[in-house]
Amino acid sequence: MKHDRIASGKRRSVNMTIDTGVVAAAREAGINLSQVAEAAIREAAQAERSRQWREDNREWMEANNKWVEENGLPLERYRLF
């Protein structure tokens, strides 16, 4: 199982406003709104963290890619493929 860096293991009640048709359809389908909402929020938070990391490290990644383009991979001669 992959470690979830966002989850604390604790629970907190929150108020959410969700369209009544969506709530009715979820209940009819037996969908747990809390679990689905938590999973969607976790995914959105992880995507935003990833986007922010790429933005924060963009210059380094570009410089690194340029160096590899100009010089090749540092240990390329030892590759077996």
Jmol script that loads the backbone (N, CA, C; Angstrom):
load data "model"
ATOM      1  N   MET A   1       0.836  -1.182   0.000  1.00  0.00           N
ATOM      2  CA  MET A   1       0.000   0.000   0.000  1.00  0.00           C
ATOM      3  C   MET A   1       0.884   1.250   0.000  1.00  0.00           C
ATOM      4  N   LYS A   2       0.539   2.188  -0.822  1.00  0.00           N
ATOM      5  CA  LYS A   2       1.302   3.422  -0.963  1.00  0.00           C
ATOM      6  C   LYS A   2       1.012   4.354   0.212  1.00  0.00           C
ATOM      7  N   HIS A   3       2.047   4.976   0.745  1.00  0.00           N
ATOM      8  CA  HIS A   3       1.885   5.919   1.853  1.00  0.00           C
ATOM      9  C   HIS A   3       1.188   7.185   1.373  1.00  0.00           C
ATOM     10  N   ASP A   4       0.169   7.617   2.098  1.00  0.00           N
ATOM     11  CA  ASP A   4      -0.575   8.830   1.757  1.00  0.00           C
ATOM     12  C   ASP A   4      -0.022   9.973   2.592  1.00  0.00           C
ATOM     13  N   ARG A   5       0.752  10.863   1.941  1.00  0.00           N
ATOM     14  CA  ARG A   5       1.390  11.966   2.660  1.00  0.00           C
ATOM     15  C   ARG A   5       0.405  13.038   3.096  1.00  0.00           C
ATOM     16  N   ILE A   6      -0.810  13.004   2.577  1.00  0.00           N
ATOM     17  CA  ILE A   6      -1.796  14.015   2.926  1.00  0.00           C
ATOM     18  C   ILE A   6      -2.608  13.595   4.147  1.00  0.00           C
ATOM     19  N   ALA A   7      -2.965  12.322   4.234  1.00  0.00           N
ATOM     20  CA  ALA A   7      -3.853  11.847   5.297  1.00  0.00           C
ATOM     21  C   ALA A   7      -3.195  11.940   6.671  1.00  0.00           C
ATOM     22  N   SER A   8      -3.988  12.359   7.656  1.00  0.00           N
ATOM     23  CA  SER A   8      -3.498  12.436   9.037  1.00  0.00           C
ATOM     24  C   SER A   8      -3.989  11.256   9.862  1.00  0.00           C
ATOM     25  N   GLY A   9      -5.006  10.565   9.371  1.00  0.00           N
ATOM     26  CA  GLY A   9      -5.598   9.470  10.121  1.00  0.00           C
ATOM     27  C   GLY A   9      -6.721   9.933  11.040  1.00  0.00           C
ATOM     28  N   LYS A  10      -6.883  11.229  11.174  1.00  0.00           N
ATOM     29  CA  LYS A  10      -7.938  11.790  12.011  1.00  0.00           C
ATOM     30  C   LYS A  10      -9.098  12.217  11.125  1.00  0.00           C
ATOM     31  N   ARG A  11     -10.270  12.337  11.714  1.00  0.00           N
ATOM     32  CA  ARG A  11     -11.456  12.754  10.987  1.00  0.00           C
ATOM     33  C   ARG A  11     -11.986  14.050  11.560  1.00  0.00           C
ATOM     34  N   ARG A  12     -12.567  14.875  10.676  1.00  0.00           N
ATOM     35  CA  ARG A  12     -13.168  16.132  11.093  1.00  0.00           C
ATOM     36  C   ARG A  12     -14.455  16.333  10.306  1.00  0.00           C
ATOM     37  N   SER A  13     -15.524  16.707  10.978  1.00  0.00           N
ATOM     38  CA  SER A  13     -16.780  16.996  10.306  1.00  0.00           C
ATOM     39  C   SER A  13     -16.675  18.340   9.608  1.00  0.00           C
ATOM     40  N   VAL A  14     -17.187  18.393   8.387  1.00  0.00           N
ATOM     41  CA  VAL A  14     -17.232  19.643   7.627  1.00  0.00           C
ATOM     42  C   VAL A  14     -18.613  19.767   6.995  1.00  0.00           C
ATOM     43  N   ASN A  15     -18.999  20.979   6.685  1.00  0.00           N
ATOM     44  CA  ASN A  15     -20.251  21.215   5.978  1.00  0.00           C
ATOM     45  C   ASN A  15     -19.948  21.405   4.504  1.00  0.00           C
ATOM     46  N   MET A  16     -20.732  20.748   3.663  1.00  0.00           N
ATOM     47  CA  MET A  16     -20.587  20.883   2.220  1.00  0.00           C
ATOM     48  C   MET A  16     -21.963  21.128   1.630  1.00  0.00           C
ATOM     49  N   THR A  17     -21.994  21.879   0.566  1.00  0.00           N
ATOM     50  CA  THR A  17     -23.226  22.087  -0.170  1.00  0.00           C
ATOM     51  C   THR A  17     -23.102  21.348  -1.487  1.00  0.00           C
ATOM     52  N   ILE A  18     -24.013  20.397  -1.700  1.00  0.00           N
ATOM     53  CA  ILE A  18     -23.982  19.566  -2.907  1.00  0.00           C
ATOM     54  C   ILE A  18     -25.371  19.590  -3.524  1.00  0.00           C
ATOM     55  N   ASP A  19     -25.430  19.665  -4.819  1.00  0.00           N
ATOM     56  CA  ASP A  19     -26.692  19.667  -5.544  1.00  0.00           C
ATOM     57  C   ASP A  19     -27.566  18.501  -5.078  1.00  0.00           C
ATOM     58  N   THR A  20     -28.842  18.784  -4.841  1.00  0.00           N
ATOM     59  CA  THR A  20     -29.758  17.759  -4.311  1.00  0.00           C
ATOM     60  C   THR A  20     -29.917  16.576  -5.262  1.00  0.00           C
ATOM     61  N   GLY A  21     -29.863  16.817  -6.555  1.00  0.00           N
ATOM     62  CA  GLY A  21     -29.950  15.718  -7.512  1.00  0.00           C
ATOM     63  C   GLY A  21     -28.757  14.789  -7.415  1.00  0.00           C
ATOM     64  N   VAL A  22     -27.590  15.367  -7.194  1.00  0.00           N
ATOM     65  CA  VAL A  22     -26.366  14.566  -7.040  1.00  0.00           C
ATOM     66  C   VAL A  22     -26.461  13.724  -5.771  1.00  0.00           C
ATOM     67  N   VAL A  23     -26.936  14.339  -4.689  1.00  0.00           N
ATOM     68  CA  VAL A  23     -27.084  13.609  -3.416  1.00  0.00           C
ATOM     69  C   VAL A  23     -28.074  12.464  -3.583  1.00  0.00           C
ATOM     70  N   ALA A  24     -29.208  12.736  -4.211  1.00  0.00           N
ATOM     71  CA  ALA A  24     -30.230  11.698  -4.395  1.00  0.00           C
ATOM     72  C   ALA A  24     -29.692  10.545  -5.244  1.00  0.00           C
ATOM     73  N   ALA A  25     -28.998  10.874  -6.332  1.00  0.00           N
ATOM     74  CA  ALA A  25     -28.444   9.833  -7.201  1.00  0.00           C
ATOM     75  C   ALA A  25     -27.401   9.003  -6.458  1.00  0.00           C
ATOM     76  N   ALA A  26     -26.576   9.657  -5.658  1.00  0.00           N
ATOM     77  CA  ALA A  26     -25.554   8.934  -4.895  1.00  0.00           C
ATOM     78  C   ALA A  26     -26.197   8.001  -3.880  1.00  0.00           C
ATOM     79  N   ARG A  27     -27.186   8.489  -3.173  1.00  0.00           N
ATOM     80  CA  ARG A  27     -27.872   7.644  -2.182  1.00  0.00           C
ATOM     81  C   ARG A  27     -28.550   6.468  -2.856  1.00  0.00           C
ATOM     82  N   GLU A  28     -29.202   6.720  -3.984  1.00  0.00           N
ATOM     83  CA  GLU A  28     -29.882   5.660  -4.724  1.00  0.00           C
ATOM     84  C   GLU A  28     -28.891   4.587  -5.171  1.00  0.00           C
ATOM     85  N   ALA A  29     -27.687   5.028  -5.523  1.00  0.00           N
ATOM     86  CA  ALA A  29     -26.660   4.097  -5.989  1.00  0.00           C
ATOM     87  C   ALA A  29     -25.863   3.481  -4.840  1.00  0.00           C
ATOM     88  N   GLY A  30     -26.157   3.906  -3.616  1.00  0.00           N
ATOM     89  CA  GLY A  30     -25.428   3.366  -2.459  1.00  0.00           C
ATOM     90  C   GLY A  30     -24.020   3.905  -2.336  1.00  0.00           C
ATOM     91  N   ILE A  31     -23.782   5.100  -2.842  1.00  0.00           N
ATOM     92  CA  ILE A  31     -22.448   5.709  -2.811  1.00  0.00           C
ATOM     93  C   ILE A  31     -22.268   6.486  -1.512  1.00  0.00           C
ATOM     94  N   ASN A  32     -21.144   6.280  -0.860  1.00  0.00           N
ATOM     95  CA  ASN A  32     -20.812   7.000   0.366  1.00  0.00           C
ATOM     96  C   ASN A  32     -20.221   8.351  -0.029  1.00  0.00           C
ATOM     97  N   LEU A  33     -20.996   9.412   0.188  1.00  0.00           N
ATOM     98  CA  LEU A  33     -20.567  10.754  -0.221  1.00  0.00           C
ATOM     99  C   LEU A  33     -19.270  11.181   0.457  1.00  0.00           C
ATOM    100  N   SER A  34     -19.121  10.869   1.726  1.00  0.00           N
ATOM    101  CA  SER A  34     -17.910  11.270   2.439  1.00  0.00           C
ATOM    102  C   SER A  34     -16.667  10.635   1.834  1.00  0.00           C
ATOM    103  N   GLN A  35     -16.754   9.331   1.539  1.00  0.00           N
ATOM    104  CA  GLN A  35     -15.591   8.646   0.967  1.00  0.00           C
ATOM    105  C   GLN A  35     -15.250   9.174  -0.416  1.00  0.00           C
ATOM    106  N   VAL A  36     -16.270   9.403  -1.238  1.00  0.00           N
ATOM    107  CA  VAL A  36     -16.033   9.900  -2.590  1.00  0.00           C
ATOM    108  C   VAL A  36     -15.480  11.320  -2.551  1.00  0.00           C
ATOM    109  N   ALA A  37     -16.063  12.162  -1.693  1.00  0.00           N
ATOM    110  CA  ALA A  37     -15.579  13.543  -1.580  1.00  0.00           C
ATOM    111  C   ALA A  37     -14.137  13.565  -1.088  1.00  0.00           C
ATOM    112  N   GLU A  38     -13.829  12.761  -0.078  1.00  0.00           N
ATOM    113  CA  GLU A  38     -12.463  12.724   0.454  1.00  0.00           C
ATOM    114  C   GLU A  38     -11.475  12.278  -0.614  1.00  0.00           C
ATOM    115  N   ALA A  39     -11.826  11.246  -1.360  1.00  0.00           N
ATOM    116  CA  ALA A  39     -10.935  10.751  -2.413  1.00  0.00           C
ATOM    117  C   ALA A  39     -10.715  11.817  -3.494  1.00  0.00           C
ATOM    118  N   ALA A  40     -11.788  12.510  -3.875  1.00  0.00           N
ATOM    119  CA  ALA A  40     -11.662  13.543  -4.907  1.00  0.00           C
ATOM    120  C   ALA A  40     -10.834  14.722  -4.411  1.00  0.00           C
ATOM    121  N   ILE A  41     -11.034  15.117  -3.165  1.00  0.00           N
ATOM    122  CA  ILE A  41     -10.259  16.233  -2.596  1.00  0.00           C
ATOM    123  C   ILE A  41      -8.797  15.832  -2.456  1.00  0.00           C
ATOM    124  N   ARG A  42      -8.548  14.589  -2.033  1.00  0.00           N
ATOM    125  CA  ARG A  42      -7.165  14.103  -1.926  1.00  0.00           C
ATOM    126  C   ARG A  42      -6.483  14.162  -3.292  1.00  0.00           C
ATOM    127  N   GLU A  43      -7.169  13.672  -4.318  1.00  0.00           N
ATOM    128  CA  GLU A  43      -6.599  13.670  -5.665  1.00  0.00           C
ATOM    129  C   GLU A  43      -6.326  15.095  -6.150  1.00  0.00           C
ATOM    130  N   ALA A  44      -7.254  16.011  -5.898  1.00  0.00           N
ATOM    131  CA  ALA A  44      -7.069  17.407  -6.308  1.00  0.00           C
ATOM    132  C   ALA A  44      -5.901  18.047  -5.555  1.00  0.00           C
ATOM    133  N   ALA A  45      -5.784  17.756  -4.260  1.00  0.00           N
ATOM    134  CA  ALA A  45      -4.693  18.323  -3.460  1.00  0.00           C
ATOM    135  C   ALA A  45      -3.344  17.774  -3.932  1.00  0.00           C
ATOM    136  N   GLN A  46      -3.286  16.473  -4.228  1.00  0.00           N
ATOM    137  CA  GLN A  46      -2.041  15.887  -4.718  1.00  0.00           C
ATOM    138  C   GLN A  46      -1.669  16.457  -6.078  1.00  0.00           C
ATOM    139  N   ALA A  47      -2.657  16.651  -6.943  1.00  0.00           N
ATOM    140  CA  ALA A  47      -2.390  17.232  -8.266  1.00  0.00           C
ATOM    141  C   ALA A  47      -1.859  18.655  -8.125  1.00  0.00           C
ATOM    142  N   GLU A  48      -2.441  19.419  -7.210  1.00  0.00           N
ATOM    143  CA  GLU A  48      -1.978  20.798  -6.999  1.00  0.00           C
ATOM    144  C   GLU A  48      -0.568  20.817  -6.412  1.00  0.00           C
ATOM    145  N   ARG A  49      -0.281  19.919  -5.478  1.00  0.00           N
ATOM    146  CA  ARG A  49       1.082  19.838  -4.929  1.00  0.00           C
ATOM    147  C   ARG A  49       2.084  19.503  -6.022  1.00  0.00           C
ATOM    148  N   SER A  50       1.711  18.586  -6.893  1.00  0.00           N
ATOM    149  CA  SER A  50       2.575  18.203  -8.008  1.00  0.00           C
ATOM    150  C   SER A  50       2.800  19.373  -8.946  1.00  0.00           C
ATOM    151  N   ARG A  51       1.731  20.069  -9.295  1.00  0.00           N
ATOM    152  CA  ARG A  51       1.834  21.228 -10.179  1.00  0.00           C
ATOM    153  C   ARG A  51       2.731  22.293  -9.565  1.00  0.00           C
ATOM    154  N   GLN A  52       2.547  22.535  -8.265  1.00  0.00           N
ATOM    155  CA  GLN A  52       3.349  23.538  -7.570  1.00  0.00           C
ATOM    156  C   GLN A  52       4.814  23.133  -7.535  1.00  0.00           C
ATOM    157  N   TRP A  53       5.105  21.847  -7.304  1.00  0.00           N
ATOM    158  CA  TRP A  53       6.482  21.369  -7.275  1.00  0.00           C
ATOM    159  C   TRP A  53       7.132  21.582  -8.638  1.00  0.00           C
ATOM    160  N   ARG A  54       6.392  21.223  -9.711  1.00  0.00           N
ATOM    161  CA  ARG A  54       6.944  21.411 -11.064  1.00  0.00           C
ATOM    162  C   ARG A  54       7.212  22.880 -11.340  1.00  0.00           C
ATOM    163  N   GLU A  55       6.299  23.743 -10.893  1.00  0.00           N
ATOM    164  CA  GLU A  55       6.498  25.180 -11.089  1.00  0.00           C
ATOM    165  C   GLU A  55       7.710  25.677 -10.298  1.00  0.00           C
ATOM    166  N   ASP A  56       7.815  25.249  -9.049  1.00  0.00           N
ATOM    167  CA  ASP A  56       8.926  25.676  -8.195  1.00  0.00           C
ATOM    168  C   ASP A  56      10.277  25.181  -8.706  1.00  0.00           C
ATOM    169  N   ASN A  57      10.276  24.035  -9.390  1.00  0.00           N
ATOM    170  CA  ASN A  57      11.531  23.421  -9.831  1.00  0.00           C
ATOM    171  C   ASN A  57      11.728  23.476 -11.341  1.00  0.00           C
ATOM    172  N   ARG A  58      10.914  24.265 -12.030  1.00  0.00           N
ATOM    173  CA  ARG A  58      10.961  24.357 -13.493  1.00  0.00           C
ATOM    174  C   ARG A  58      12.350  24.749 -13.993  1.00  0.00           C
ATOM    175  N   GLU A  59      12.945  25.773 -13.402  1.00  0.00           N
ATOM    176  CA  GLU A  59      14.262  26.235 -13.863  1.00  0.00           C
ATOM    177  C   GLU A  59      15.309  25.144 -13.715  1.00  0.00           C
ATOM    178  N   TRP A  60      15.289  24.445 -12.591  1.00  0.00           N
ATOM    179  CA  TRP A  60      16.258  23.370 -12.379  1.00  0.00           C
ATOM    180  C   TRP A  60      16.054  22.266 -13.407  1.00  0.00           C
ATOM    181  N   MET A  61      14.784  21.881 -13.644  1.00  0.00           N
ATOM    182  CA  MET A  61      14.507  20.806 -14.604  1.00  0.00           C
ATOM    183  C   MET A  61      14.946  21.203 -16.011  1.00  0.00           C
ATOM    184  N   GLU A  62      14.694  22.448 -16.400  1.00  0.00           N
ATOM    185  CA  GLU A  62      15.113  22.911 -17.721  1.00  0.00           C
ATOM    186  C   GLU A  62      16.628  22.911 -17.851  1.00  0.00           C
ATOM    187  N   ALA A  63      17.313  23.370 -16.815  1.00  0.00           N
ATOM    188  CA  ALA A  63      18.778  23.386 -16.832  1.00  0.00           C
ATOM    189  C   ALA A  63      19.332  21.962 -16.889  1.00  0.00           C
ATOM    190  N   ASN A  64      18.737  21.071 -16.133  1.00  0.00           N
ATOM    191  CA  ASN A  64      19.174  19.678 -16.114  1.00  0.00           C
ATOM    192  C   ASN A  64      18.957  19.039 -17.481  1.00  0.00           C
ATOM    193  N   ASN A  65      17.779  19.254 -18.068  1.00  0.00           N
ATOM    194  CA  ASN A  65      17.496  18.699 -19.395  1.00  0.00           C
ATOM    195  C   ASN A  65      18.452  19.252 -20.446  1.00  0.00           C
ATOM    196  N   LYS A  66      18.756  20.530 -20.366  1.00  0.00           N
ATOM    197  CA  LYS A  66      19.698  21.143 -21.315  1.00  0.00           C
ATOM    198  C   LYS A  66      21.082  20.518 -21.165  1.00  0.00           C
ATOM    199  N   TRP A  67      21.516  20.314 -19.922  1.00  0.00           N
ATOM    200  CA  TRP A  67      22.821  19.715 -19.682  1.00  0.00           C
ATOM    201  C   TRP A  67      22.877  18.312 -20.280  1.00  0.00           C
ATOM    202  N   VAL A  68      21.820  17.519 -20.071  1.00  0.00           N
ATOM    203  CA  VAL A  68      21.787  16.152 -20.604  1.00  0.00           C
ATOM    204  C   VAL A  68      21.785  16.184 -22.129  1.00  0.00           C
ATOM    205  N   GLU A  69      21.048  17.118 -22.723  1.00  0.00           N
ATOM    206  CA  GLU A  69      21.049  17.236 -24.180  1.00  0.00           C
ATOM    207  C   GLU A  69      22.445  17.539 -24.718  1.00  0.00           C
ATOM    208  N   GLU A  70      23.176  18.385 -24.018  1.00  0.00           N
ATOM    209  CA  GLU A  70      24.510  18.791 -24.467  1.00  0.00           C
ATOM    210  C   GLU A  70      25.577  17.766 -24.143  1.00  0.00           C
ATOM    211  N   ASN A  71      25.426  17.052 -23.019  1.00  0.00           N
ATOM    212  CA  ASN A  71      26.485  16.169 -22.529  1.00  0.00           C
ATOM    213  C   ASN A  71      26.121  14.690 -22.516  1.00  0.00           C
ATOM    214  N   GLY A  72      24.866  14.363 -22.693  1.00  0.00           N
ATOM    215  CA  GLY A  72      24.434  12.974 -22.591  1.00  0.00           C
ATOM    216  C   GLY A  72      24.252  12.573 -21.130  1.00  0.00           C
ATOM    217  N   LEU A  73      23.773  11.376 -20.936  1.00  0.00           N
ATOM    218  CA  LEU A  73      23.583  10.885 -19.567  1.00  0.00           C
ATOM    219  C   LEU A  73      24.937  10.610 -18.925  1.00  0.00           C
ATOM    220  N   PRO A  74      25.110  10.975 -17.657  1.00  0.00           N
ATOM    221  CA  PRO A  74      26.415  10.845 -17.007  1.00  0.00           C
ATOM    222  C   PRO A  74      26.999   9.427 -17.021  1.00  0.00           C
ATOM    223  N   LEU A  75      26.196   8.407 -16.849  1.00  0.00           N
ATOM    224  CA  LEU A  75      26.709   7.030 -16.796  1.00  0.00           C
ATOM    225  C   LEU A  75      26.238   6.205 -17.991  1.00  0.00           C
ATOM    226  N   GLU A  76      25.987   6.875 -19.099  1.00  0.00           N
ATOM    227  CA  GLU A  76      25.422   6.210 -20.271  1.00  0.00           C
ATOM    228  C   GLU A  76      26.285   5.055 -20.774  1.00  0.00           C
ATOM    229  N   ARG A  77      27.578   5.187 -20.667  1.00  0.00           N
ATOM    230  CA  ARG A  77      28.453   4.126 -21.193  1.00  0.00           C
ATOM    231  C   ARG A  77      28.307   2.809 -20.430  1.00  0.00           C
ATOM    232  N   TYR A  78      27.717   2.855 -19.240  1.00  0.00           N
ATOM    233  CA  TYR A  78      27.542   1.638 -18.431  1.00  0.00           C
ATOM    234  C   TYR A  78      26.159   1.006 -18.634  1.00  0.00           C
ATOM    235  N   ARG A  79      25.309   1.638 -19.454  1.00  0.00           N
ATOM    236  CA  ARG A  79      23.973   1.097 -19.670  1.00  0.00           C
ATOM    237  C   ARG A  79      24.048  -0.211 -20.435  1.00  0.00           C
ATOM    238  N   LEU A  80      23.190  -1.146 -20.066  1.00  0.00           N
ATOM    239  CA  LEU A  80      23.156  -2.442 -20.734  1.00  0.00           C
ATOM    240  C   LEU A  80      22.023  -2.525 -21.743  1.00  0.00           C
ATOM    241  N   PHE A  81      21.307  -1.442 -21.985  1.00  0.00           N
ATOM    242  CA  PHE A  81      20.191  -1.454 -22.935  1.00  0.00           C
ATOM    243  C   PHE A  81      20.293  -0.272 -23.870  1.00  0.00           C
TER     244      PHE A  81
END
end "model"
wireframe off; spacefill off
backbone 0.3
color backbone group
